[in-house]
Each structure stands twice: as C-alpha cells, then as structure tokens.
Amino acid sequence: MCKCECSHKTKKRSEEEYKSLINRLSRIEGQIRGLKGMVERDAYCPDILVQASAVSAALSAFNRELLSSHIKSCVVNDIREGNDETIDELLATLQKLMK
C-alpha cells in the first residue's frame, strides 16, 4: 500500500501517478489542438464531432483514473483516521461528475 500524503487542498503524488496523469493530459491537449485546427480548416461537421467525442472519452478516462487514485488513497486514509466528512466530499464530487 502506498503512503499517501493528502490534505483537502493538495496531494503529493507518486512519480508514476504524476507521469500517467500528465501523459493523459498531454494527449488530450493534442486532441484539443487537433479539434481547433479542424475548425480553422473548415472541416466537415461530422468529422469534428467524431474527434470531439474522442476528446470527451479521453477526458472521462482521465477522470476515472484520478478518481480511482483518490478513493484508494485519500478517501481510504481519511476514513481510517475517522474523518467521515471525506465521504460527503466524495459524494458531492461524484454528483458533479455525473451532471
């Protein structure tokens, strides 16, 4: 089990987690630039929509990875330490993600 250094404002991530999240975001950033380029080049709407859908799926995958890490580290540790407010915070976060 990894040692988690979490607070409600920051989290010290392992190098592996950091690299994984940054790599995902870099790919998403490239996809967004690609979308912008498609609009600038007057690409056909359905082609842009398909690419936008791929960006949305990539962002959802990023969210799932980050949420999983958060639950396995910060949430579990806080509950073990008796900080049940973390459950309310998690539920509020899930409600925002499911809009």
C-alpha angles and dihedrals in degrees: 000000000000122000107244123208101195134155129169090263105037142015129203104223127203115253090249093053092044093051093046094051094044091049091052091048092048090054090048090049089054091049091051091051087050091053091050090050091051091054091046090051092049093243119187112278097237090052090053091046092053090051091046089053090053090052090050091051091049091051090049089053089051090051092049092051093048093044091050091051091047093052094045093050120018099027095044093046093047092050091049088052091051096254098139092167085082089072091058090048091051092049091049090050092050091050090054092048092051096055 
